[in-house]
Amino acid sequence: MVQLGLVGLGRMGFNMRERLRAAGHEVVGYDRNEAVSDSTSLADMVSKLDAPRTVWVMVPAGGPTRETVAQLGELLAEGDLVIDGGNSRFTDDTHNAEVLSAKGIGYLDCGVSGGVWGKENGYGLMVGGDKELVERAMPIFDALRPDGPREEGFSHAGSVGAGHYAKMIHNGIEYGLMQAYAEGFELLEAAKVVEDVPAVIKGWQRGTVVRSWLLDLLVRALDEDPELDDLEGYVEDSGEGRWTLEEAINHAVPAPVISAALFARFASRRKDSSAMRAVAALRNQFGGHAVKKVGE
């Protein structure tokens, strides 16, 4: 049994606390939502932990994570360890590690995949940092990862920043996979010859090369709403797709699928695109193609 402080008990953090406790570990959580928090403040949480302490941070990326790490730097002591399990940009990890290192506090970055299903299925973990610190935190990682061989649900990706870099690329790939399934769904719906689109997609779940957990989730969504009529086609992005493309540019690595998937999300937010109005106008000008006027 190990002891862990957990900052941030939202959709992911709450379920991670439950999975860790189910594995026999002691978790002292802190969240601004008093209804789910085990402590009244960060300082109160730290006071309930025995040295050397380990604190896992699951708060929004960017400013909130940097601020939380800085606060922990003032509350923790030499020999303690902080793990950032949020979706931080990998470039933030060097800063966070330096802030804590000045006080003798260790730092690991951990990319976490699994979403709301992680409590039951486990979380895919990608970790960056010193090997000794990774080994120290391994009981926590083993409790959170899926059952089965460790190497199939956990990786020590490299030095500080490598875990979040790996998760960033993971999410970029995810963008492309989701977009491919979405375009296939739309094509099937558009084809009059296909009479039962949900049945076709469900039939891909076994024995086909496109079977995956994402496909299983699409089947689940279609079971609930066969034509997805209850949803608007408006899709946000968490930022990691953009960061992935920035890295592709930095390293001159072609990433046309991921870029197209990200731009498709941008397009989903534009109910009246001036760019597409310009395309319609040009088609009408050079070829006399019909256009649809506003209000028609």
C-alpha positions as CSV (number, residue, x, y, z in Angstrom):
1,M,0.0,0.0,0.0
2,V,1.2,3.5,-0.9
3,Q,-0.1,6.9,0.0
4,L,-0.9,9.6,-2.6
5,G,-2.1,13.1,-2.6
6,L,-4.4,13.8,-5.6
7,V,-5.1,17.4,-6.7
8,G,-8.2,17.7,-9.0
9,L,-11.2,15.4,-8.6
10,G,-13.0,16.1,-11.8
11,R,-14.2,13.4,-14.3
12,M,-10.7,11.9,-14.6
13,G,-9.3,12.6,-11.1
14,F,-12.4,11.3,-9.3
15,N,-12.3,8.0,-11.1
16,M,-8.5,7.6,-10.6
17,R,-9.0,8.1,-6.9
18,E,-11.6,5.3,-6.9
19,R,-9.4,2.9,-8.9
20,L,-6.4,3.5,-6.6
21,R,-8.4,3.0,-3.5
22,A,-9.9,-0.2,-5.0
23,A,-6.3,-1.4,-5.4
24,G,-5.7,-0.9,-1.7
25,H,-3.8,2.5,-1.8
26,E,-4.5,5.4,0.4
27,V,-5.5,8.6,-1.5
28,V,-6.0,12.0,0.1
29,G,-7.7,14.2,-2.5
30,Y,-8.1,17.9,-2.8
31,D,-10.6,19.7,-5.0
32,R,-12.3,23.1,-4.8
33,N,-15.6,21.2,-4.9
34,E,-16.0,20.5,-1.2
35,A,-18.5,17.8,-1.9
36,V,-15.8,15.5,-3.3
37,S,-12.7,16.7,-1.5
38,D,-11.0,14.9,1.3
39,S,-9.2,18.0,2.5
40,T,-10.0,21.7,2.8
41,S,-6.9,23.1,1.0
42,L,-3.6,22.1,-0.6
43,A,-1.9,22.7,2.7
44,D,-4.4,20.5,4.5
45,M,-3.9,17.7,2.0
46,V,-0.1,17.9,2.3
47,S,-0.4,17.8,6.1
48,K,-2.2,14.5,5.9
49,L,0.6,12.8,3.9
50,D,3.6,11.1,5.4
51,A,7.1,12.0,4.1
52,P,8.4,11.3,1.6
53,R,5.2,12.5,-0.1
54,T,3.9,11.9,-3.6
55,V,1.3,14.3,-5.1
56,W,-0.5,13.7,-8.4
57,V,-1.9,16.8,-10.1
58,M,-5.0,16.5,-12.4
59,V,-6.0,20.1,-13.1
60,P,-6.5,22.0,-16.4
61,A,-3.3,22.5,-18.4
62,G,-1.5,25.7,-18.6
63,G,-1.8,28.4,-15.9
64,P,-3.8,26.2,-13.4
65,T,-1.2,23.4,-13.5
66,R,1.8,25.8,-13.3
67,E,0.2,27.6,-10.4
68,T,-0.6,24.3,-8.6
69,V,3.0,23.1,-9.0
70,A,4.4,26.4,-7.7
71,Q,2.1,26.2,-4.7
72,L,3.2,22.6,-4.0
73,G,6.8,23.7,-4.3
74,E,6.1,25.9,-1.2
75,L,4.3,23.2,0.7
76,L,6.3,20.1,0.0
77,A,9.9,19.3,1.2
78,E,13.1,17.8,-0.1
79,G,12.6,14.2,-1.2
80,D,8.9,14.6,-2.1
81,L,7.6,14.0,-5.6
82,V,5.1,15.7,-7.9
83,I,3.5,13.9,-10.9
84,D,1.6,16.0,-13.5
85,G,-1.0,13.7,-15.0
86,G,-3.0,16.4,-16.9
87,N,-2.8,17.4,-20.5
88,S,0.1,19.9,-20.1
89,R,2.2,20.9,-23.1
90,F,5.5,19.1,-22.9
91,T,7.4,22.4,-22.9
92,D,5.8,23.3,-19.5
93,D,7.4,20.2,-18.0
94,T,10.9,21.6,-18.0
95,H,9.7,24.7,-16.2
96,N,7.8,22.7,-13.6
97,A,10.7,20.4,-13.0
98,E,13.1,23.3,-12.6
99,V,10.8,25.0,-10.1
100,L,10.6,21.9,-7.9
101,S,14.2,20.8,-8.4
102,A,15.4,24.0,-6.8
103,K,13.7,22.8,-3.6
104,G,14.9,19.2,-3.9
105,I,11.5,18.0,-5.0
106,G,11.2,15.4,-7.8
107,Y,9.0,15.7,-10.9
108,L,7.4,13.3,-13.4
109,D,5.1,14.1,-16.3
110,C,2.5,11.5,-17.1
111,G,0.3,11.4,-20.2
112,V,-3.0,9.6,-19.3
113,S,-5.4,8.1,-21.7
114,G,-8.6,6.3,-20.9
115,G,-11.2,8.9,-20.3
116,V,-14.3,8.2,-18.2
117,W,-13.8,4.5,-18.8
118,G,-10.5,4.4,-17.0
119,K,-11.9,3.5,-13.6
120,E,-13.1,0.2,-15.0
121,N,-10.7,-0.5,-17.8
122,G,-7.5,1.2,-16.6
123,Y,-5.5,4.0,-18.0
124,G,-2.8,4.0,-20.7
125,L,0.2,5.8,-19.1
126,M,3.1,7.5,-20.8
127,V,5.7,8.8,-18.3
128,G,8.7,11.2,-18.5
129,G,11.4,11.7,-15.9
130,D,14.2,10.0,-14.0
131,K,14.2,6.2,-13.9
132,E,14.6,6.2,-10.1
133,L,11.5,8.4,-9.6
134,V,9.5,6.2,-12.1
135,E,10.4,3.1,-10.1
136,R,9.4,4.8,-6.9
137,A,5.9,5.6,-8.3
138,M,5.5,2.3,-10.0
139,P,2.9,0.9,-7.5
140,I,0.7,3.9,-8.4
141,F,1.2,3.4,-12.1
142,D,0.5,-0.4,-11.8
143,A,-2.7,0.3,-10.0
144,L,-3.9,2.8,-12.7
145,R,-2.8,1.0,-15.8
146,P,-5.0,-1.8,-17.4
147,D,-4.6,-5.4,-16.3
148,G,-2.2,-7.5,-18.3
149,P,1.5,-7.0,-19.3
150,R,2.8,-3.7,-18.0
151,E,4.4,-2.8,-21.3
152,E,1.0,-2.9,-23.0
153,G,-0.4,-0.2,-20.9
154,F,2.6,1.7,-19.5
155,S,5.7,3.2,-21.0
156,H,8.6,5.2,-19.5
157,A,8.9,7.4,-22.6
158,G,12.1,9.2,-21.6
159,S,13.3,12.2,-19.7
160,V,11.1,15.1,-18.4
161,G,8.6,16.1,-21.0
162,A,8.6,12.8,-22.9
163,G,5.4,11.5,-21.3
164,H,3.3,14.6,-22.3
165,Y,5.0,14.6,-25.7
166,A,3.9,11.0,-26.3
167,K,0.4,11.8,-25.1
168,M,0.3,14.8,-27.5
169,I,1.1,12.5,-30.5
170,H,-1.3,9.9,-29.2
171,N,-4.1,12.5,-29.3
172,G,-3.0,13.7,-32.8
173,I,-3.4,10.1,-34.0
174,E,-6.8,10.0,-32.2
175,Y,-7.9,13.0,-34.2
176,G,-7.2,11.2,-37.5
177,L,-8.8,7.9,-36.5
178,M,-12.0,9.7,-35.3
179,Q,-12.2,11.7,-38.5
180,A,-11.9,8.6,-40.7
181,Y,-14.7,6.9,-38.8
182,A,-16.8,10.0,-39.1
183,E,-16.3,10.4,-42.8
184,G,-17.1,6.7,-43.3
185,F,-20.3,7.1,-41.3
186,E,-21.3,10.1,-43.5
187,L,-20.6,8.3,-46.7
188,L,-22.7,5.3,-45.6
189,E,-25.6,7.6,-44.7
190,A,-25.3,9.3,-48.1
191,A,-25.5,6.1,-50.0
192,K,-29.0,5.0,-50.8
193,V,-27.9,1.4,-51.3
194,V,-27.0,1.0,-47.6
195,E,-30.2,0.7,-45.7
196,D,-28.9,0.0,-42.2
197,V,-25.8,2.1,-41.4
198,P,-25.6,1.2,-37.7
199,A,-25.8,-2.5,-38.6
200,V,-22.9,-2.1,-41.0
201,I,-20.7,-0.3,-38.5
202,K,-21.6,-2.8,-35.7
203,G,-20.6,-5.6,-38.2
204,W,-17.1,-4.2,-38.3
205,Q,-16.4,-4.9,-34.6
206,R,-15.0,-8.4,-35.2
207,G,-12.8,-9.8,-37.8
208,T,-12.1,-6.6,-39.7
209,V,-9.0,-4.5,-39.9
210,V,-10.8,-1.3,-38.7
211,R,-12.0,-2.8,-35.4
212,S,-10.9,-0.7,-32.4
213,W,-12.2,0.7,-29.1
214,L,-13.1,3.9,-30.9
215,L,-15.3,1.9,-33.3
216,D,-16.9,0.2,-30.3
217,L,-17.7,3.6,-28.8
218,L,-19.2,4.7,-32.2
219,V,-21.4,1.6,-32.1
220,R,-22.5,2.5,-28.5
221,A,-23.4,6.0,-29.7
222,L,-25.4,4.7,-32.6
223,D,-27.2,2.2,-30.4
224,E,-28.4,5.3,-28.4
225,D,-29.1,7.5,-31.4
226,P,-29.0,5.6,-34.7
227,E,-28.7,8.7,-36.9
228,L,-27.0,10.9,-34.2
229,D,-29.8,13.4,-34.7
230,D,-29.6,14.5,-31.1
231,L,-26.2,16.0,-31.6
232,E,-24.9,19.1,-33.2
233,G,-21.8,18.7,-35.4
234,Y,-19.8,21.1,-33.4
235,V,-16.4,19.8,-32.2
236,E,-13.9,21.5,-30.0
237,D,-10.2,20.6,-29.8
238,S,-8.2,20.3,-26.6
239,G,-5.1,21.9,-28.0
240,E,-3.0,18.8,-28.4
241,G,-3.9,18.4,-32.1
242,R,-2.5,21.9,-32.7
243,W,0.6,21.2,-30.7
244,T,1.1,17.9,-32.7
245,L,1.0,19.9,-36.0
246,E,3.4,22.5,-34.6
247,E,5.9,19.7,-33.9
248,A,5.3,18.2,-37.3
249,I,6.3,21.6,-38.8
250,N,9.3,21.9,-36.5
251,H,10.6,18.5,-37.5
252,A,9.5,18.7,-41.2
253,V,7.4,15.5,-40.7
254,P,4.4,15.3,-43.1
255,A,1.1,14.9,-41.2
256,P,-1.7,15.4,-43.7
257,V,-4.2,13.2,-41.9
258,I,-3.9,14.8,-38.5
259,S,-3.9,18.3,-40.1
260,A,-7.0,17.5,-42.1
261,A,-8.7,16.2,-39.0
262,L,-7.9,19.3,-37.0
263,F,-9.1,21.6,-39.8
264,A,-12.3,19.6,-40.0
265,R,-13.0,20.5,-36.4
266,F,-12.4,24.1,-37.2
267,A,-14.9,23.8,-40.0
268,S,-17.5,22.3,-37.7
269,R,-17.7,25.5,-35.8
270,R,-18.5,27.7,-38.8
271,K,-22.2,27.7,-39.5
272,D,-21.7,30.4,-42.2
273,S,-18.2,30.2,-43.6
274,S,-17.0,33.2,-45.5
275,A,-14.4,30.9,-47.2
276,M,-17.0,28.6,-48.5
277,R,-19.1,31.6,-49.7
278,A,-16.0,32.7,-51.6
279,V,-15.7,29.2,-53.2
280,A,-19.3,29.3,-54.2
281,A,-18.9,32.7,-55.8
282,L,-15.8,31.6,-57.7
283,R,-17.6,28.5,-59.1
284,N,-20.4,30.7,-60.2
285,Q,-18.1,33.2,-61.8
286,F,-15.9,30.9,-63.8
287,G,-18.3,28.1,-64.6
288,G,-21.8,29.6,-64.1
289,H,-22.5,27.0,-61.4
290,A,-25.6,27.5,-59.4
291,V,-25.4,29.2,-56.0
292,K,-27.7,29.2,-53.1
293,K,-28.7,32.7,-52.0
294,V,-29.3,33.6,-48.3
295,G,-32.9,32.8,-47.4
296,E,-33.5,30.4,-50.3
